[in-house]
Amino acid sequence: MIALSFEGARVMRPAGWDDACLSIADGRIGGDGARVDLSGYDILPGIVDIHGDGFERHMAPRRGALRESTAGVLACAHELAANGITTAMLAQFWSWEGGMRGPEFAAEVFASVHAVAPTVPVDLRLQLRLETHFLDSFADAEAAVARWGIGQVVFNDHLQHDRLASGRKPQRLTGQALKSGRSPEAHLALMTALHERRAEVPAALDALCARLRARGVILGSHDDRSAEDRAIWRARGARLSEFPETLDAAQAAREAGDGIVLGAPNVVRGASHAGNIAAAELIGNGLCDALASDYHYPAPARAASRCVELGLRDEAGAWRLVSEGPARLLGLHDRGRIEPGLRADLVIRHRGTGRIAATIAGGEIAFLSGEIAARFLARR
């Protein structure tokens, strides 16, 4: 860890921007250290990424041809830091879909993150994304949560129930089957069998959620479509609504005090790639607590800037969606703001270009690039 005092920068503190000196020491904000001139730069709280699966391309850069494990997680940590992310929830599927979404790949991810996390400045954490109808694997998923200390579980349902109920072939069946390593016929048979057990799912989920809550695991639901969906998950103790698909679902979450997580790429793109409600519309209606990278690690910082451009938030309010907001939802009260005694998680951004020039995570330099490196070396 380093002890430094940054002078000349504009600092985003809870009360707003100021230009007072900012010091870090012993991994925390405060103390004193060698002076670094950061004139022309802004210092912001480190980004807390509450949901992201962009690490998949690092661990499997070419599907079926090259698999990386610890080296991939290490590369992912470097990319996170380069994009200002100081805490990252790596969202890994535990799904009947198989392939990179199956339990075998998940176990590889969990083991690799466990090995790499203590060696890098960025705080790497795990989220398990469990398919609701994968009943026969609930016990194994629960065991993985206990073994790897996973602090967050989010529930998905990717079965195309309407098509399966009517006897129609699911969309994209062949492509999904190939990714899973199954024939289309075998993949369809599995989907049909899972669909036919749907009556067993509610009680199984009720019991599983109760056990996970007893462990202190944070629970969430993914892609809520209605107020009714949100109410069902809330009753199970899943108080996070990730990527609600409709205004009704998001409003229901807000009225009940549930956390609302939206995709930063949706903000940057200007629309949902799946045709659901635009994140900007929900943000404009006050229906967002946190923006997540989803599948693209540069997106949170870019989305915060986009919120300002669209007039949805001022700079401090927009940045809270990628720092203080997600930290609060995760119960990480030691980060997300620049205040004395909190973790020294900082993003240093060039004021003219808006580019991230340096990232400090837990008081360690996680990323440093370009002209700013000379300033650090010239500290006095």
C-alpha positions as CSV (number, residue, x, y, z in Angstrom):
1,M,0.0,0.0,0.0
2,I,1.1,3.6,-0.7
3,A,0.9,6.8,1.3
4,L,0.3,9.8,-1.0
5,S,-1.3,13.2,-0.9
6,F,-2.9,14.4,-4.1
7,E,-2.8,18.1,-4.8
8,G,-4.4,20.3,-7.4
9,A,-7.1,17.8,-8.4
10,R,-10.9,18.3,-8.3
11,V,-12.3,15.7,-5.8
12,M,-15.8,14.3,-5.8
13,R,-16.7,14.2,-2.1
14,P,-20.2,13.5,-0.7
15,A,-20.9,17.2,-0.5
16,G,-19.8,17.8,-4.1
17,W,-16.6,18.8,-5.9
18,D,-13.8,20.5,-4.1
19,D,-10.1,21.0,-4.6
20,A,-8.8,20.3,-1.2
21,C,-5.8,17.9,-0.9
22,L,-6.8,14.2,-0.7
23,S,-4.5,11.8,1.2
24,I,-4.4,8.1,1.5
25,A,-2.4,5.8,3.8
26,D,-2.6,2.2,5.0
27,G,-5.3,1.4,2.4
28,R,-7.6,4.1,3.7
29,I,-8.6,7.6,2.9
30,G,-6.8,10.0,5.3
31,G,-3.3,10.3,6.7
32,D,-0.4,11.9,4.9
33,G,2.2,11.0,2.3
34,A,4.4,12.2,-0.5
35,R,2.8,15.0,-2.6
36,V,1.6,14.2,-6.2
37,D,0.5,17.1,-8.4
38,L,-2.7,16.1,-10.1
39,S,-3.7,19.5,-11.6
40,G,-6.0,18.9,-14.6
41,Y,-7.3,15.7,-13.2
42,D,-10.5,14.7,-11.3
43,I,-10.6,12.1,-8.5
44,L,-13.8,10.1,-8.0
45,P,-14.8,7.1,-5.9
46,G,-13.9,3.7,-7.3
47,I,-16.6,1.9,-9.3
48,V,-18.4,-1.0,-7.6
49,D,-19.6,-3.3,-10.3
50,I,-22.6,-5.2,-8.9
51,H,-23.0,-7.6,-11.8
52,G,-20.7,-8.4,-14.7
53,D,-20.0,-11.4,-16.9
54,G,-17.4,-9.9,-19.2
55,F,-14.8,-12.2,-17.7
56,E,-16.1,-15.1,-19.8
57,R,-14.1,-13.9,-22.8
58,H,-10.9,-13.9,-20.7
59,M,-11.4,-17.4,-19.5
60,A,-12.5,-18.8,-22.9
61,P,-11.1,-16.5,-25.5
62,R,-12.0,-18.9,-28.3
63,R,-14.9,-21.3,-27.6
64,G,-13.8,-24.9,-28.0
65,A,-10.2,-24.0,-28.9
66,L,-8.6,-22.2,-25.9
67,R,-9.6,-22.2,-22.2
68,E,-7.8,-20.1,-19.7
69,S,-8.4,-20.1,-15.9
70,T,-6.2,-18.2,-13.5
71,A,-4.5,-16.3,-16.4
72,G,-7.9,-15.3,-17.6
73,V,-9.0,-14.0,-14.2
74,L,-5.8,-12.1,-13.9
75,A,-6.4,-10.5,-17.3
76,C,-9.9,-9.6,-16.2
77,A,-8.6,-7.9,-13.1
78,H,-6.4,-5.8,-15.2
79,E,-9.2,-4.8,-17.5
80,L,-11.4,-4.0,-14.5
81,A,-8.8,-1.6,-13.1
82,A,-8.3,0.1,-16.4
83,N,-12.0,0.9,-16.4
84,G,-12.0,2.3,-12.9
85,I,-13.7,-0.8,-11.3
86,T,-12.3,-1.4,-7.8
87,T,-14.8,-3.9,-6.6
88,A,-16.3,-6.5,-9.0
89,M,-19.1,-9.0,-8.6
90,L,-18.3,-11.7,-11.2
91,A,-21.6,-13.1,-12.2
92,Q,-21.4,-16.8,-13.1
93,F,-24.3,-18.9,-14.3
94,W,-25.2,-22.2,-12.7
95,S,-27.5,-23.5,-15.4
96,W,-28.9,-26.4,-17.3
97,E,-27.8,-24.5,-20.4
98,G,-24.4,-26.1,-20.1
99,G,-21.1,-25.0,-21.7
100,M,-19.9,-21.8,-20.1
101,R,-23.2,-21.6,-18.2
102,G,-23.0,-25.1,-16.7
103,P,-21.8,-26.2,-13.2
104,E,-18.5,-27.6,-14.5
105,F,-17.4,-24.2,-15.9
106,A,-18.8,-22.4,-12.9
107,A,-16.6,-24.6,-10.6
108,E,-13.6,-23.6,-12.7
109,V,-14.4,-19.9,-12.4
110,F,-14.9,-20.1,-8.7
111,A,-11.6,-21.9,-8.1
112,S,-9.7,-19.5,-10.4
113,V,-11.2,-16.4,-8.7
114,H,-10.4,-17.9,-5.3
115,A,-6.7,-18.3,-6.4
116,V,-6.3,-14.9,-8.1
117,A,-8.3,-12.6,-5.8
118,P,-5.7,-12.3,-3.0
119,T,-3.0,-11.4,-5.5
120,V,-4.6,-8.4,-7.2
121,P,-5.7,-4.9,-5.9
122,V,-9.2,-5.1,-7.3
123,D,-11.6,-6.7,-4.9
124,L,-12.9,-9.7,-6.9
125,R,-16.2,-11.3,-5.6
126,L,-18.6,-13.9,-6.8
127,Q,-22.2,-13.9,-7.8
128,L,-24.0,-17.2,-8.6
129,R,-26.8,-16.9,-11.2
130,L,-29.0,-19.9,-10.6
131,E,-31.6,-21.2,-13.1
132,T,-34.9,-21.6,-11.3
133,H,-35.9,-24.9,-12.9
134,F,-32.5,-26.6,-12.5
135,L,-34.0,-28.5,-9.5
136,D,-31.7,-31.5,-9.4
137,S,-28.7,-29.2,-9.1
138,F,-29.9,-26.9,-6.3
139,A,-28.0,-28.9,-3.7
140,D,-24.8,-28.7,-5.6
141,A,-25.3,-25.0,-6.2
142,E,-25.9,-24.5,-2.5
143,A,-22.7,-26.4,-1.7
144,A,-20.7,-24.2,-4.1
145,V,-22.1,-21.1,-2.3
146,A,-20.8,-22.5,1.0
147,R,-17.5,-23.8,-0.3
148,W,-16.4,-20.6,-2.1
149,G,-18.0,-18.0,0.2
150,I,-20.3,-16.7,-2.5
151,G,-22.2,-13.7,-1.1
152,Q,-24.8,-13.1,-3.7
153,V,-27.2,-15.4,-5.6
154,V,-29.5,-14.1,-8.4
155,F,-32.2,-16.2,-10.0
156,N,-32.9,-16.5,-13.7
157,D,-35.4,-18.5,-15.8
158,H,-34.3,-18.9,-19.4
159,L,-36.8,-21.6,-20.4
160,Q,-39.1,-20.5,-23.2
161,H,-42.2,-21.7,-21.4
162,D,-44.8,-20.4,-23.9
163,R,-43.2,-22.3,-26.8
164,L,-42.6,-25.4,-24.8
165,A,-46.2,-25.4,-23.6
166,S,-47.5,-25.1,-27.1
167,G,-45.2,-27.7,-28.6
168,R,-43.3,-25.2,-30.6
169,K,-39.5,-25.4,-31.1
170,P,-37.7,-22.9,-28.8
171,Q,-35.9,-20.0,-30.6
172,R,-32.2,-20.4,-31.2
173,L,-32.4,-24.0,-30.2
174,T,-29.6,-25.3,-32.5
175,G,-27.1,-22.6,-31.5
176,Q,-27.8,-23.1,-27.8
177,A,-27.5,-26.8,-28.1
178,L,-24.1,-26.5,-29.8
179,K,-22.8,-24.2,-27.0
180,S,-24.0,-26.8,-24.5
181,G,-22.3,-29.7,-26.3
182,R,-25.6,-31.5,-26.9
183,S,-27.5,-32.3,-30.0
184,P,-30.6,-30.1,-30.6
185,E,-32.8,-33.1,-29.9
186,A,-31.1,-33.8,-26.5
187,H,-31.2,-30.1,-25.6
188,L,-34.9,-29.9,-26.4
189,A,-35.6,-33.0,-24.4
190,L,-33.9,-31.5,-21.4
191,M,-35.8,-28.2,-21.7
192,T,-39.1,-30.1,-22.0
193,A,-38.4,-32.2,-19.0
194,L,-37.5,-29.1,-16.9
195,H,-40.6,-27.3,-18.1
196,E,-42.8,-30.2,-17.1
197,R,-41.5,-30.1,-13.5
198,R,-42.5,-26.4,-13.1
199,A,-45.1,-27.2,-10.5
200,E,-42.3,-28.3,-8.1
201,V,-40.3,-25.1,-8.6
202,P,-42.0,-22.6,-6.2
203,A,-41.7,-24.7,-3.1
204,A,-38.1,-25.7,-3.9
205,L,-37.2,-22.0,-4.4
206,D,-38.9,-21.0,-1.2
207,A,-36.9,-23.6,0.8
208,L,-33.6,-22.8,-1.0
209,C,-34.0,-19.0,-0.5
210,A,-34.7,-19.5,3.2
211,R,-31.5,-21.5,3.6
212,L,-29.4,-19.0,1.7
213,R,-30.8,-16.1,3.7
214,A,-29.9,-17.9,6.9
215,R,-26.3,-17.9,5.5
216,G,-26.4,-14.1,5.0
217,V,-26.4,-14.4,1.2
218,I,-27.9,-11.4,-0.7
219,L,-30.6,-12.6,-3.0
220,G,-31.9,-11.1,-6.2
221,S,-34.1,-11.8,-9.2
222,H,-33.2,-11.2,-12.8
223,D,-35.5,-9.8,-15.6
224,D,-38.6,-9.2,-13.5
225,R,-41.5,-8.7,-16.0
226,S,-44.3,-7.5,-13.7
227,A,-45.2,-6.3,-10.2
228,E,-46.4,-9.8,-9.5
229,D,-43.0,-11.3,-10.3
230,R,-41.3,-8.8,-8.0
231,A,-43.8,-9.5,-5.2
232,I,-43.1,-13.3,-5.4
233,W,-39.3,-12.8,-5.2
234,R,-39.6,-10.2,-2.4
235,A,-41.6,-12.8,-0.4
236,R,-38.6,-15.1,-0.7
237,G,-36.2,-12.4,0.5
238,A,-34.8,-11.5,-2.9
239,R,-34.7,-7.7,-2.4
240,L,-32.6,-6.9,-5.5
241,S,-34.3,-6.5,-8.9
242,E,-31.7,-6.9,-11.6
243,F,-32.6,-5.5,-15.0
244,P,-36.4,-5.2,-14.6
245,E,-38.0,-5.5,-18.1
246,T,-41.0,-3.2,-17.5
247,L,-41.9,0.0,-15.8
248,D,-44.5,-1.8,-13.6
249,A,-41.8,-4.2,-12.3
250,A,-39.4,-1.3,-11.5
251,Q,-42.1,0.8,-9.8
252,A,-43.2,-2.2,-7.7
253,A,-39.5,-2.6,-6.6
254,R,-39.3,1.1,-5.7
255,E,-42.5,1.2,-3.8
256,A,-41.4,-1.8,-1.6
257,G,-37.9,-0.4,-1.0
258,D,-36.2,-3.1,-3.1
259,G,-32.9,-2.3,-4.9
260,I,-33.0,-1.7,-8.6
261,V,-30.0,-2.6,-10.8
262,L,-29.9,-1.6,-14.4
263,G,-27.4,-2.4,-17.2
264,A,-24.9,0.3,-18.0
265,P,-24.6,-0.8,-21.7
266,N,-28.3,-0.2,-22.0
267,V,-27.7,3.5,-21.1
268,V,-24.7,3.8,-23.4
269,R,-26.5,2.1,-26.3
270,G,-29.7,4.1,-25.7
271,A,-32.0,1.1,-25.6
272,S,-32.2,-2.5,-24.4
273,H,-30.7,-5.0,-26.8
274,A,-33.6,-7.4,-26.0
275,G,-36.3,-4.8,-26.7
276,N,-37.2,-4.2,-23.1
277,I,-37.7,-0.8,-21.4
278,A,-34.8,1.6,-21.8
279,A,-32.7,2.1,-18.7
280,A,-32.6,5.9,-19.3
281,E,-36.4,6.0,-19.0
282,L,-36.2,4.2,-15.7
283,I,-33.4,6.4,-14.4
284,G,-35.4,9.5,-15.5
285,N,-38.3,8.2,-13.3
286,G,-36.0,7.7,-10.3
287,L,-36.1,3.9,-10.7
288,C,-32.4,3.0,-10.5
289,D,-30.1,2.5,-7.5
290,A,-27.1,1.0,-9.4
291,L,-25.7,0.6,-12.9
292,A,-23.8,-2.6,-13.7
293,S,-21.3,-3.5,-16.4
294,D,-23.4,-6.5,-17.4
295,Y,-21.2,-7.7,-20.3
296,H,-18.9,-4.7,-21.0
297,Y,-16.5,-3.4,-18.4
298,P,-16.0,0.1,-19.9
299,A,-19.8,0.7,-19.7
300,P,-20.3,1.9,-16.0
301,A,-18.0,5.0,-16.4
302,R,-19.4,5.8,-19.8
303,A,-23.0,5.4,-18.6
304,A,-22.4,7.8,-15.8
305,S,-21.2,10.4,-18.3
306,R,-24.2,9.6,-20.6
307,C,-26.6,10.2,-17.7
308,V,-25.2,13.7,-17.3
309,E,-25.4,14.3,-21.1
310,L,-29.0,13.3,-21.1
311,G,-29.8,15.5,-18.1
312,L,-30.9,12.5,-16.0
313,R,-28.5,13.3,-13.1
314,D,-25.8,15.8,-12.2
315,E,-22.2,14.5,-12.2
316,A,-22.3,13.5,-8.5
317,G,-25.7,11.8,-8.8
318,A,-24.7,9.9,-11.9
319,W,-21.5,8.7,-10.4
320,R,-23.3,7.5,-7.3
321,L,-25.1,5.0,-9.6
322,V,-21.8,3.2,-10.2
323,S,-20.1,3.7,-6.8
324,E,-22.2,4.5,-3.6
325,G,-25.4,3.0,-4.9
326,P,-24.1,-0.5,-5.7
327,A,-21.9,-0.5,-2.6
328,R,-25.0,0.1,-0.5
329,L,-27.0,-2.7,-2.1
330,L,-24.2,-5.1,-1.4
331,G,-23.8,-4.0,2.2
332,L,-20.3,-2.7,1.5
333,H,-20.4,0.4,3.7
334,D,-16.6,0.9,3.7
335,R,-16.5,2.1,0.0
336,G,-18.3,4.0,-2.7
337,R,-17.6,7.4,-1.3
338,I,-14.5,9.6,-0.6
339,E,-14.6,10.0,3.1
340,P,-11.9,9.7,5.9
341,G,-11.5,6.1,7.0
342,L,-13.1,4.4,4.0
343,R,-11.2,2.2,1.7
344,A,-8.8,4.1,-0.6
345,D,-10.7,3.2,-3.8
346,L,-10.2,6.0,-6.3
347,V,-10.5,6.7,-10.0
348,I,-8.3,9.4,-11.4
349,R,-9.7,10.9,-14.6
350,H,-8.2,13.3,-17.0
351,R,-10.5,16.4,-17.0
352,G,-10.0,17.3,-20.6
353,T,-10.4,13.9,-22.3
354,G,-12.6,12.2,-19.6
355,R,-10.3,9.1,-19.8
356,I,-9.4,7.1,-16.8
357,A,-5.7,7.6,-16.2
358,A,-5.2,5.8,-12.9
359,T,-7.1,3.5,-10.5
360,I,-6.2,2.9,-6.8
361,A,-7.9,-0.1,-5.1
362,G,-7.6,-0.6,-1.4
363,G,-4.6,1.8,-1.4
364,E,-2.7,-0.1,-4.1
365,I,-2.1,1.2,-7.6
366,A,-4.2,-1.1,-9.8
367,F,-3.8,0.9,-13.1
368,L,-1.6,3.7,-14.2
369,S,-1.1,4.9,-17.7
370,G,0.5,7.7,-19.7
371,E,1.6,11.1,-18.6
372,I,0.2,10.7,-15.1
373,A,2.7,8.0,-14.4
374,A,5.5,10.7,-14.5
375,R,3.6,12.7,-11.9
376,F,3.5,9.7,-9.5
377,L,7.2,9.1,-10.1
378,A,8.0,12.8,-9.4
379,R,6.2,12.8,-6.1
380,R,7.9,14.8,-3.4
